Structures are given as structure tokens and as C-alpha cells.
């Protein structure tokens, strides 16, 4: 889907209200409005980074994956955000170090990667957006490192459920236990036991193919 300049300008103004007017117009001229269906891979590890997607609707899950298909969940991207790791990869080597998959039908205004550096000295709001994105994601990654190094799996599981519920704005989490185990680098059996324990504590309610977060 290719939106008109007016469509893009309106979406960017609504979802990125801190962008200055000249930047909004530049994005409308250079950007393309793209639909990403749920579960369609947006970015893969090793893929050449040629575009910057600015999320205007939907939720995107960002994670790492090794050669044995083990996954580590990193963070979610929501409307009004862009992936800082993708920006960093494009600036350094040009190849992605992460995977990004929509958790629901998602729309993004896609920009040529060349605009990342070109607009830094030109638009102050773009400069601060990129810098803030770097800082926010760096803090998210520190939390991931801390969780893996210092926290018990039950704490990590609760944090994962909280983040997922917050990102989807729903207490119903539709990830399977196997998928959660992959993303937390654990086993389905361990996750199943922990969920049963959390259910006994009144924190979650486990149903078929979904988990309801109670508190």
C-alpha cells in the first residue's frame, strides 16, 4: 500500500507529535506507507538494512535468535516508535542483528536509510528522536542483561507477561507456552510449572492457548 503524501503527513503528525512541521513534510515526501500483516517478518538477522520503519499502527516484537532457533525477547515497538538497533546496525555494518515480527496487523511509514544521517543536522526534532530511541532501547537491553544474569525465571516470566500485556493493551496474552519458553531461553516444562504456580497465587489464569494476567 502506498499512501498519499497527505495520508502520511496526517499519520506522522498524529503519531509523532513532537516532529517539527518541516520534518513531517519531508517524511511525507520521502516515505511510503506499508502494511505488515501479523506474523510477517519485517526484519531478519543478517538482512541488509535499507529502510527505517516508523510505526504508526500496531505492535512489533523485536528479538534475537541463534543458530539453534533459541530466542531472546528484547522489546516491543508501538505506534510512535522506530527500532534503534536497526538504526545502529545500518550506521555501522548495514546488516540487521535482530528479528522483528508484527504481533498484529501493523502499518509503518518506511524511509530510505540514507535519511537517518542526512536529517540529523537538518531537523532538531529528528536528532532528539534518534538519540532518545538509542537511549530507550539501551535501557531495555540492560534490563534484558540484568534479567538473564541476576533474576530468577519466575521474575523474568512475570516481567515478560507484564510487558506483553502493556504492549497489546490487553490482559489476554495469546503467546503459547512453547513460544514464551523460546523467548525466555527456557523450556516449556519450566514455563508450564511457573505458570501453574502463578495461577495458584492468583496472578494469572491459564487457558487453552492463552494466558490472562489478573494482576
Backbone as JSON, one array per atom type, in Angstrom:
{
  "sequence": "XXXXXXXXXXXXXXXXXXXXXXXXXXXXXXXXXXXXXXXXXXXXXXXXXXXXXXXXXXXXXXXXXXXXXXXXXXXXXXXXXXXXXXXXXXXXXXXXXXXXXXXXXXXXXXXXXXXXXXXXXXXXXXXXXXXXXXXXXXXXXXXXXXXXXXXXXXXXXXXXXXXXXXXXXXXXXXXXXXXXXXXXXXXXXXXXXXXXXXXXXXXXXXXXXXXXXXX",
  "N": [[0.84, -1.19, 0.0], [0.62, 2.13, -0.93], [0.53, 5.13, 0.51], [-0.89, 8.43, 0.09], [0.89, 11.6, 0.02], [-0.49, 13.3, 1.7], [-1.92, 11.52, 3.36], [0.2, 10.28, 4.72], [1.41, 12.49, 5.94], [-0.59, 13.28, 7.73], [-0.77, 10.99, 9.41], [1.85, 10.87, 10.51], [1.95, 13.31, 11.85], [0.04, 12.82, 13.81], [0.98, 10.53, 15.21], [3.62, 11.06, 15.79], [3.91, 13.55, 17.37], [5.81, 15.34, 18.26], [7.48, 15.93, 16.19], [8.82, 18.42, 14.09], [7.21, 20.73, 11.82], [8.41, 20.99, 9.24], [9.93, 18.68, 9.14], [7.94, 16.72, 9.2], [6.73, 17.16, 6.71], [8.9, 16.51, 5.06], [9.17, 13.79, 5.63], [6.73, 12.91, 4.62], [7.16, 13.34, 1.92], [9.31, 11.64, 1.32], [8.68, 9.16, 2.4], [7.01, 5.92, 2.43], [3.9, 4.43, 2.9], [3.37, 1.42, 4.45], [1.83, -1.77, 4.77], [2.11, -4.31, 7.19], [1.32, -7.53, 7.62], [0.12, -9.52, 10.4], [2.54, -11.56, 12.0], [4.21, -11.59, 9.77], [7.5, -11.48, 8.69], [9.36, -8.65, 9.35], [11.98, -7.77, 9.64], [15.04, -9.54, 9.43], [17.7, -11.46, 10.89], [20.89, -10.71, 9.69], [19.94, -9.57, 7.41], [20.13, -7.06, 4.9], [20.09, -3.72, 5.88], [18.07, -1.35, 4.7], [16.06, 0.42, 5.02], [14.09, 2.55, 7.2], [11.59, 1.83, 9.36], [8.91, 3.7, 10.56], [6.72, 3.25, 13.06], [3.25, 3.43, 12.83], [0.81, 2.28, 13.41], [-0.15, -0.57, 15.35], [1.79, -3.38, 16.73], [5.1, -4.42, 17.19], [7.25, -7.1, 17.66], [10.53, -7.43, 18.86], [13.44, -9.37, 18.68], [16.2, -11.63, 19.44], [17.86, -14.39, 17.82], [19.42, -17.58, 17.81], [21.61, -19.98, 16.12], [20.42, -22.38, 16.71], [17.78, -21.88, 16.85], [17.01, -20.79, 19.26], [15.49, -18.25, 21.14], [15.68, -14.86, 22.29], [13.77, -12.57, 23.85], [13.57, -9.08, 23.27], [12.33, -6.39, 23.12], [9.24, -4.5, 22.66], [7.87, -2.69, 19.88], [5.87, 0.12, 19.49], [3.18, 2.24, 18.19], [4.46, 5.34, 17.07], [7.12, 4.87, 17.42], [10.48, 3.75, 16.54], [12.89, 1.3, 15.48], [15.75, 1.28, 17.27], [17.99, -0.39, 17.28], [18.07, -1.34, 14.69], [18.69, 1.05, 13.39], [21.25, 1.54, 14.42], [22.64, -0.71, 13.46], [22.5, -0.25, 10.72], [24.01, 2.03, 10.49], [26.54, 1.16, 11.22], [27.41, -1.51, 10.13], [25.52, -2.21, 8.29], [23.88, -4.45, 8.28], [21.26, -6.37, 9.7], [20.93, -7.2, 13.18], [18.91, -8.29, 14.54], [15.57, -9.77, 14.84], [12.34, -8.87, 13.67], [8.92, -8.93, 14.15], [5.5, -8.44, 13.41], [2.99, -8.32, 15.92], [0.38, -7.95, 15.55], [-1.73, -6.81, 12.86], [0.06, -4.33, 11.24], [1.06, -0.97, 10.52], [3.46, 1.04, 8.89], [5.44, 3.93, 8.21], [7.78, 3.93, 5.85], [11.14, 4.78, 5.44], [13.96, 5.75, 3.39], [17.16, 4.51, 4.32], [19.24, 6.28, 4.13], [18.31, 8.72, 4.99], [18.56, 8.78, 7.69], [21.12, 9.76, 8.68], [21.32, 12.04, 7.11], [19.25, 13.76, 7.93], [19.87, 14.34, 10.55], [21.54, 16.7, 11.24], [19.86, 18.54, 10.15], [17.19, 18.62, 11.06], [16.06, 19.36, 14.19], [14.2, 18.01, 15.83], [14.23, 15.45, 14.75], [16.85, 14.67, 15.31], [16.76, 14.55, 18.17], [14.81, 12.6, 18.43], [16.06, 10.29, 17.35], [18.27, 10.07, 19.1], [16.93, 9.76, 21.57], [15.63, 7.36, 21.03], [17.81, 5.6, 20.83], [18.72, 5.73, 23.51], [16.47, 4.82, 24.99], [16.19, 2.16, 24.05], [18.67, 1.13, 24.72], [18.48, 1.12, 27.49], [16.42, -0.75, 27.73], [17.74, -3.04, 26.8], [19.7, -3.32, 28.76], [18.07, -4.08, 30.87], [17.29, -6.58, 29.95], [19.76, -7.93, 29.99], [20.31, -7.78, 32.75], [18.17, -9.27, 33.73], [18.69, -11.83, 32.7], [21.16, -12.37, 33.89], [20.89, -11.93, 36.66], [18.31, -12.39, 37.71], [15.64, -14.53, 38.84], [13.87, -17.12, 37.07], [11.07, -17.03, 37.43], [10.58, -14.35, 38.08], [11.42, -13.15, 35.7], [9.54, -14.21, 33.96], [7.13, -13.07, 34.9], [7.7, -10.37, 34.4], [7.91, -10.47, 31.61], [5.27, -11.17, 30.89], [3.92, -8.93, 31.86], [5.03, -6.9, 30.21], [4.15, -7.76, 27.71], [1.37, -7.63, 27.99], [1.07, -4.9, 28.43], [2.04, -3.86, 26.0], [0.17, -4.83, 24.15], [-2.07, -3.79, 25.18], [-3.91, -5.29, 26.55], [-5.14, -7.71, 28.85], [-5.15, -10.28, 28.1], [-3.03, -12.7, 26.97], [-1.74, -14.1, 24.15], [0.35, -15.72, 23.48], [1.89, -18.91, 23.11], [2.86, -21.44, 25.5], [5.15, -22.72, 24.7], [6.25, -20.83, 22.93], [6.77, -18.71, 24.68], [8.67, -19.94, 26.29], [10.76, -20.26, 24.44], [11.44, -17.57, 23.96], [12.3, -16.72, 26.42], [14.44, -18.26, 26.72], [14.2, -20.81, 27.92], [12.57, -23.84, 29.02], [9.6, -25.54, 27.87], [8.43, -27.06, 29.84], [9.4, -25.94, 32.24], [8.33, -23.33, 32.08], [5.63, -24.0, 32.05], [5.33, -25.1, 34.66], [5.92, -22.84, 36.22], [3.88, -21.08, 35.43], [1.69, -22.47, 36.43], [2.21, -22.23, 39.13], [2.02, -19.44, 39.4], [-0.64, -19.19, 38.79], [-1.84, -20.44, 40.96], [-1.21, -18.56, 42.84], [-2.86, -16.57, 42.16], [-2.15, -14.74, 40.23], [-2.16, -15.13, 37.49], [-4.4, -16.55, 35.0], [-4.56, -19.53, 33.47], [-5.4, -20.56, 30.3], [-6.58, -22.43, 27.44], [-4.22, -22.1, 24.97], [-3.84, -19.43, 25.66], [-3.13, -16.83, 28.07], [-4.35, -15.25, 30.9], [-3.71, -12.26, 32.46], [-4.02, -11.47, 35.75], [-3.24, -9.71, 37.77]],
  "CA": [[0.0, 0.0, 0.0], [1.36, 3.38, -0.98], [-0.36, 6.21, 0.87], [-0.56, 9.73, -0.48], [1.65, 12.47, 0.91], [-1.41, 13.84, 2.71], [-2.17, 10.44, 4.32], [1.41, 10.1, 5.54], [1.59, 13.69, 6.75], [-1.56, 13.22, 8.82], [-0.38, 9.92, 10.34], [3.07, 11.24, 11.22], [1.59, 14.4, 12.77], [-0.72, 12.25, 14.93], [1.73, 9.53, 15.97], [4.9, 11.65, 16.18], [3.53, 14.96, 17.51], [6.98, 16.16, 18.6], [8.23, 16.25, 14.98], [8.57, 19.76, 13.56], [6.4, 20.72, 10.6], [9.25, 20.76, 8.06], [10.31, 17.27, 9.14], [6.74, 15.97, 8.81], [6.59, 17.3, 5.27], [9.99, 15.75, 4.44], [8.81, 12.37, 5.75], [5.63, 12.66, 3.68], [7.71, 13.32, 0.56], [10.27, 10.54, 1.14], [8.21, 7.91, 2.97], [5.98, 5.07, 1.81], [3.07, 3.77, 3.9], [3.42, -0.02, 4.17], [1.11, -2.68, 5.67], [2.8, -5.54, 7.56], [0.36, -8.44, 8.26], [0.56, -10.2, 11.62], [3.49, -12.68, 11.86], [5.07, -11.47, 8.6], [8.81, -11.0, 9.11], [9.74, -7.31, 8.88], [13.43, -7.71, 9.59], [15.66, -10.8, 9.81], [19.12, -11.39, 11.21], [21.72, -10.78, 8.5], [19.32, -8.86, 6.29], [20.65, -5.73, 4.61], [19.19, -2.68, 6.37], [17.96, -0.3, 3.69], [14.92, 1.29, 5.32], [13.72, 2.81, 8.59], [10.13, 1.86, 9.52], [8.32, 4.45, 11.66], [5.47, 2.56, 13.34], [2.11, 4.33, 13.03], [-0.26, 1.46, 14.0], [0.22, -1.96, 15.58], [2.82, -3.75, 17.69], [6.16, -5.24, 16.6], [8.14, -7.75, 18.64], [11.93, -7.45, 18.45], [14.12, -10.41, 19.44], [17.39, -12.26, 18.87], [17.71, -15.83, 17.62], [20.7, -18.18, 17.47], [21.58, -21.0, 15.06], [19.57, -23.5, 17.14], [16.42, -21.33, 16.95], [16.72, -20.27, 20.58], [15.16, -16.84, 21.04], [15.69, -13.98, 23.46], [12.91, -11.4, 23.64], [14.24, -7.82, 23.61], [11.35, -5.36, 23.45], [8.18, -4.25, 21.69], [7.75, -1.37, 19.25], [4.48, 0.55, 19.36], [3.0, 3.43, 17.36], [5.28, 6.47, 17.51], [8.48, 4.42, 17.71], [11.28, 3.1, 15.5], [13.85, 0.36, 16.08], [17.08, 1.88, 17.39], [19.02, -1.37, 16.92], [18.15, -1.31, 13.22], [19.41, 2.28, 13.03], [22.67, 1.35, 14.76], [23.2, -1.7, 12.52], [22.64, 0.37, 9.4], [25.08, 3.02, 10.55], [27.83, 0.51, 11.41], [27.75, -2.56, 9.16], [24.49, -2.3, 7.25], [23.14, -5.71, 8.35], [20.47, -6.47, 10.92], [21.32, -8.14, 14.23], [17.67, -8.67, 15.24], [14.37, -10.12, 14.08], [11.19, -8.05, 14.02], [7.69, -9.54, 13.65], [4.28, -7.8, 13.94], [2.11, -9.14, 16.75], [-0.93, -7.7, 14.96], [-1.56, -6.06, 11.61], [0.84, -3.13, 11.58], [1.4, -0.05, 9.44], [4.65, 1.85, 9.14], [5.95, 4.78, 7.15], [9.14, 3.43, 5.61], [12.04, 5.8, 4.9], [15.29, 5.28, 2.97], [18.1, 4.57, 5.43], [20.12, 7.44, 3.94], [17.74, 9.88, 5.68], [18.95, 8.74, 9.11], [22.21, 10.71, 8.92], [21.08, 13.29, 6.38], [18.34, 14.64, 8.66], [20.35, 14.63, 11.92], [21.88, 18.12, 11.43], [18.87, 19.39, 9.47], [15.96, 18.74, 11.85], [16.37, 19.13, 15.6], [13.31, 17.01, 16.4], [14.72, 14.15, 14.29], [18.06, 14.39, 16.1], [16.37, 14.13, 19.51], [14.09, 11.34, 18.31], [17.04, 9.22, 17.17], [19.03, 9.94, 20.35], [16.05, 9.19, 22.6], [15.41, 5.96, 20.67], [19.01, 4.89, 21.26], [18.77, 5.65, 24.97], [15.38, 3.96, 25.47], [16.46, 0.76, 23.74], [19.83, 0.72, 25.5], [17.97, 0.8, 28.82], [15.69, -2.02, 27.6], [18.73, -4.12, 26.67], [20.3, -3.5, 30.08], [17.11, -4.86, 31.66], [17.38, -7.96, 29.48], [21.01, -8.48, 30.53], [20.13, -7.94, 34.2], [17.23, -10.36, 33.97], [19.37, -13.1, 32.42], [22.3, -12.57, 34.78], [20.66, -11.79, 38.1], [16.96, -12.62, 38.18], [15.09, -15.87, 38.73], [12.99, -17.27, 35.91], [9.7, -16.61, 37.72], [10.56, -12.89, 37.96], [11.53, -12.84, 34.28], [8.27, -14.57, 33.35], [6.16, -12.04, 35.27], [8.05, -9.16, 33.66], [7.56, -10.72, 30.21], [3.82, -11.1, 30.78], [3.56, -7.52, 32.06], [5.4, -6.15, 29.01], [3.29, -8.18, 26.61], [0.05, -7.08, 28.25], [1.15, -3.45, 28.24], [2.22, -3.58, 24.58], [-1.07, -5.15, 23.43], [-3.16, -3.11, 25.89], [-4.89, -6.33, 26.87], [-4.68, -8.67, 29.86], [-5.13, -11.61, 27.48], [-1.77, -12.92, 26.26], [-2.02, -15.23, 23.26], [1.56, -16.49, 23.23], [1.86, -20.26, 23.65], [3.9, -21.7, 26.5], [6.37, -23.05, 23.96], [6.81, -19.6, 22.42], [7.32, -17.98, 25.83], [9.9, -20.64, 26.68], [11.79, -19.91, 23.46], [11.85, -16.18, 24.1], [12.99, -16.57, 27.7], [15.54, -19.23, 26.7], [13.89, -21.8, 28.94], [11.87, -24.99, 28.44], [8.14, -25.48, 28.02], [8.1, -27.67, 31.13], [9.68, -24.95, 33.29], [7.33, -22.27, 31.96], [4.35, -24.57, 32.48], [5.33, -25.19, 36.13], [5.87, -21.49, 36.78], [2.54, -20.55, 35.2], [0.8, -23.13, 37.38], [2.49, -21.61, 40.42], [1.45, -18.09, 39.36], [-2.1, -19.34, 38.81], [-2.19, -20.73, 42.35], [-1.05, -17.32, 43.59], [-3.87, -15.62, 41.7], [-1.53, -13.73, 39.37], [-2.61, -15.4, 36.12], [-5.35, -17.63, 34.77], [-4.06, -20.22, 32.29], [-6.44, -21.15, 29.47], [-6.05, -23.08, 26.25], [-3.55, -21.22, 24.01], [-3.76, -18.05, 26.09], [-2.92, -16.59, 29.49], [-4.96, -14.0, 31.35], [-2.98, -11.64, 33.55], [-5.01, -10.99, 36.71], [-2.69, -8.5, 38.43]],
  "C": [[0.87, 1.23, 0.0], [0.39, 4.51, -0.69], [0.06, 7.5, 0.17], [0.25, 10.53, 0.52], [0.77, 13.0, 2.03], [-1.72, 12.79, 3.77], [-0.99, 10.31, 5.28], [1.61, 11.29, 6.46], [0.65, 13.69, 7.95], [-1.17, 12.18, 9.86], [0.85, 10.31, 11.16], [2.77, 12.36, 12.23], [0.88, 13.85, 14.01], [0.15, 11.36, 15.82], [3.09, 10.04, 16.45], [4.7, 13.16, 16.36], [4.69, 15.89, 17.82], [7.81, 16.52, 17.35], [7.83, 17.65, 14.48], [7.9, 19.66, 12.19], [7.22, 20.42, 9.35], [9.68, 19.3, 7.98], [9.13, 16.41, 8.71], [6.55, 16.0, 7.3], [7.68, 16.5, 4.53], [9.71, 14.26, 4.5], [7.71, 12.01, 4.77], [6.13, 12.56, 2.25], [8.57, 12.08, 0.3], [9.71, 9.17, 1.54], [7.15, 7.2, 2.14], [5.22, 4.38, 2.95], [2.93, 2.29, 3.54], [2.62, -0.79, 5.22], [1.96, -3.92, 5.91], [1.8, -6.45, 8.26], [0.97, -9.1, 9.49], [1.44, -11.4, 11.26], [4.34, -12.63, 10.6], [6.4, -10.84, 9.01], [9.13, -9.63, 8.49], [11.24, -7.22, 8.68], [14.0, -9.04, 10.08], [17.14, -10.58, 10.11], [19.94, -11.59, 9.93], [21.16, -10.06, 7.3], [19.94, -7.47, 6.13], [19.63, -4.69, 5.07], [19.19, -1.53, 5.38], [16.87, 0.71, 3.99], [14.75, 1.46, 6.83], [12.19, 2.8, 8.67], [9.74, 2.68, 10.76], [6.93, 3.87, 11.9], [4.35, 3.57, 13.59], [0.89, 3.6, 13.6], [0.29, 0.06, 14.23], [1.32, -2.13, 16.62], [3.82, -4.67, 16.98], [7.04, -5.8, 17.71], [9.55, -7.83, 18.07], [12.67, -8.47, 19.32], [15.37, -10.89, 18.71], [17.12, -13.75, 18.73], [19.06, -16.41, 17.23], [20.53, -19.28, 16.42], [20.69, -22.18, 15.4], [18.13, -23.07, 17.36], [16.03, -20.96, 18.37], [16.52, -18.76, 20.48], [15.33, -16.13, 22.38], [14.86, -12.75, 23.12], [13.64, -10.14, 24.09], [13.25, -6.75, 24.02], [10.27, -5.3, 22.38], [8.32, -2.85, 21.12], [6.26, -1.07, 19.08], [4.41, 1.76, 18.44], [3.79, 4.6, 17.95], [6.72, 6.11, 17.8], [9.15, 3.85, 16.46], [12.33, 2.24, 16.19], [15.26, 0.94, 16.08], [18.18, 0.9, 16.98], [19.19, -1.43, 15.41], [18.93, -0.09, 12.76], [20.91, 2.12, 13.27], [23.33, 0.4, 13.78], [23.44, -1.07, 11.16], [23.8, 1.34, 9.37], [26.46, 2.36, 10.62], [28.18, -0.44, 10.27], [26.73, -2.7, 8.04], [23.67, -3.55, 7.28], [22.48, -5.85, 9.71], [21.04, -7.51, 11.89], [20.1, -8.65, 15.0], [16.63, -9.18, 14.26], [13.23, -9.24, 14.57], [9.95, -8.62, 13.35], [6.49, -8.82, 14.24], [3.45, -8.79, 14.76], [0.66, -8.97, 16.33], [-0.69, -6.96, 13.66], [-0.99, -4.68, 11.92], [1.07, -2.28, 10.33], [2.62, 0.77, 9.85], [4.92, 2.74, 7.94], [7.43, 4.45, 7.0], [9.96, 4.49, 4.89], [13.33, 5.18, 4.4], [16.29, 5.47, 4.11], [19.04, 5.77, 5.33], [19.63, 8.67, 4.7], [18.14, 9.92, 7.15], [20.02, 9.78, 9.42], [21.95, 12.06, 8.27], [20.24, 14.28, 7.19], [18.82, 15.01, 10.06], [20.72, 16.1, 12.11], [20.8, 19.07, 10.9], [17.63, 19.65, 10.32], [16.25, 18.39, 13.31], [15.49, 18.04, 16.21], [13.69, 15.59, 15.96], [15.95, 13.73, 15.09], [17.68, 13.86, 17.48], [15.6, 12.82, 19.49], [15.05, 10.16, 18.19], [17.82, 8.99, 18.46], [18.19, 9.32, 21.46], [15.77, 7.72, 22.32], [16.6, 5.11, 21.09], [19.01, 4.68, 22.77], [17.7, 4.7, 25.51], [15.69, 2.49, 25.23], [17.7, 0.24, 24.48], [19.39, 0.34, 26.91], [17.19, -0.51, 28.8], [16.67, -3.2, 27.55], [19.44, -4.38, 27.99], [19.37, -4.32, 30.98], [17.14, -6.33, 31.26], [18.63, -8.64, 30.05], [20.88, -8.74, 32.03], [19.24, -9.13, 34.51], [17.9, -11.72, 33.78], [20.43, -13.41, 33.46], [21.9, -12.69, 36.25], [19.29, -12.23, 38.6], [16.51, -14.05, 37.95], [14.09, -15.92, 37.58], [11.57, -16.83, 36.2], [9.56, -15.09, 37.63], [10.6, -12.48, 36.49], [10.21, -13.12, 33.56], [7.21, -13.51, 33.65], [6.44, -10.75, 34.5], [7.67, -9.3, 32.19], [6.05, -10.58, 30.0], [3.33, -9.66, 30.93], [3.85, -6.7, 30.8], [4.47, -6.48, 27.84], [1.89, -7.61, 26.77], [0.03, -5.57, 28.01], [1.23, -3.1, 26.75], [0.93, -3.78, 23.8], [-2.28, -4.45, 24.02], [-4.3, -4.08, 26.17], [-4.3, -7.25, 27.93], [-4.65, -10.09, 29.33], [-3.88, -11.74, 26.63], [-1.9, -14.21, 25.46], [-0.77, -16.0, 22.85], [1.39, -17.9, 23.81], [2.99, -20.42, 24.67], [5.23, -22.05, 25.82], [7.05, -21.79, 23.44], [7.44, -18.78, 23.55], [8.63, -18.62, 26.26], [11.05, -20.31, 25.74], [12.33, -18.51, 23.73], [12.56, -15.9, 25.42], [14.15, -17.55, 27.83], [15.39, -20.26, 27.83], [13.25, -23.0, 28.25], [10.38, -24.85, 28.69], [7.73, -26.03, 29.38], [8.29, -26.69, 32.28], [8.62, -23.85, 33.27], [5.97, -22.76, 32.42], [4.25, -24.65, 33.99], [5.19, -23.81, 36.77], [4.49, -20.86, 36.59], [1.53, -21.17, 36.16], [0.96, -22.53, 38.77], [1.87, -20.2, 40.49], [-0.07, -18.13, 39.39], [-2.57, -19.62, 40.23], [-2.1, -19.48, 43.22], [-2.05, -16.26, 43.17], [-3.34, -14.53, 40.8], [-1.97, -13.89, 37.92], [-3.71, -16.45, 36.13], [-4.95, -18.27, 33.43], [-5.22, -20.91, 31.58], [-5.78, -21.8, 28.26], [-5.51, -22.03, 25.27], [-3.6, -19.74, 24.38], [-3.62, -17.98, 27.6], [-3.57, -15.26, 29.84], [-4.19, -13.49, 32.55], [-3.99, -11.0, 34.5], [-4.52, -9.72, 37.4], [-1.2, -8.44, 38.24]]
}
